């Protein structure tokens, strides 16, 4: 087969065959297909899309480049995935919490994509934390404490590891086909019994509208059902960051606060709701009310944070070591009114401008930079009130961030429409 012919076929709106998809993916994973040709195919897919059959075949081709995780216990095996958003730190809490419920939670996560932070980048803000567990290390840890969070490896969905990095820097992130194949290849390779999906929409997400989020949720759920995984999706509002912190080290700090019974209530409530759907899905709770009560009990007892500490220690991290945090600079309101708009794209770009995200594949990030949101949408403000706090030691970068942040927020005289933090998704609707 000739890669340029396959790329041209998709560029012109054609449907790729299973053999063509498998050829491109397998050769890319092995290093026989250069980045520029896979980037061209990714852009063609982004522009032209794929039908459900092509998406399933792309998912399977990515899984076939590596191995699937073995079962290590009789416990149900579950996971959660978010499509990404600003301040989205629920995975750090959810994995240890579900492990407290006698479930195995093998989380294969990713790094930052576009403006959104990555779970692995956040965890690596903990000194010593390893995100490159071998299959044997993953199995041992899962058997002992019931959870791990690691990245795709050379043996576990290696095609996604390479393509994920490429998409981040080539403008091909917000593609239903590519997002579905990326997420579900990892989740199917985990040999799950149940999966809950947090599909985000709004200015701080890849998909800005509810209909687009519904399209992606339907694609993800269909792929999960095809693989025999009990799959549930929620649509959650990302028109503003989840919680107060946006960054890497600072989001770890906020996650720990939540696990200690403090921190923003919306972070806990969304994490609990996602987790409750998993408990009901595998029969660990009769209904959502019972599931929420069980999860609240684990949080209140301190067991969730204790399990998080165990996971971090198993992966080489030292929670006692200081996590870096940049110098604080306040961005203040210049008038009275209501905070009516937060442009999530500019908010995320401000973090990238300070070094908290990537502009090139493989670029190192600065875990100390970030934002602390002091005002949420719909709240009243007065002149001099702090809207957002910038965390960064480099004054030139702070000024770049300041310009973007001032542009990202609007204060008006009328209180804006408020959206529910999440809504149920019915794939049959």
Secondary structure by P-SEA (a helix, b strand, c coil): ccaaaaaaaaaacccccaaaaaaaaaaaaaccccaaaaaaaaaaaaaccccaaaaaaaaaaaaacbbbbccccccccccccccccccccccccaaaaaaaacccccccccccccccccaaaaaaccccccccccaaaaaaaaacccbbbbccccccaaaaaaaaaaaacccccccaaaaaaaaaaaaaaacccbbbbbcccccccccccaaaaaaaaaaaaaaaaaaccbbbbbbbbccccccccccaaaaaaaaaaaaaccccaaaaaaaaaaaaaaaaaacccccaaaaaaaaaaaaaaaaaaaaaaaaaaaaccccccbbbbcbbbbbcccccccccccaaaaaaaaaaaaccccccccccccccbbbbbccccccccccccccbbbbcccaaaaaaaaaaaaaacccccccccccccbbbbbccc
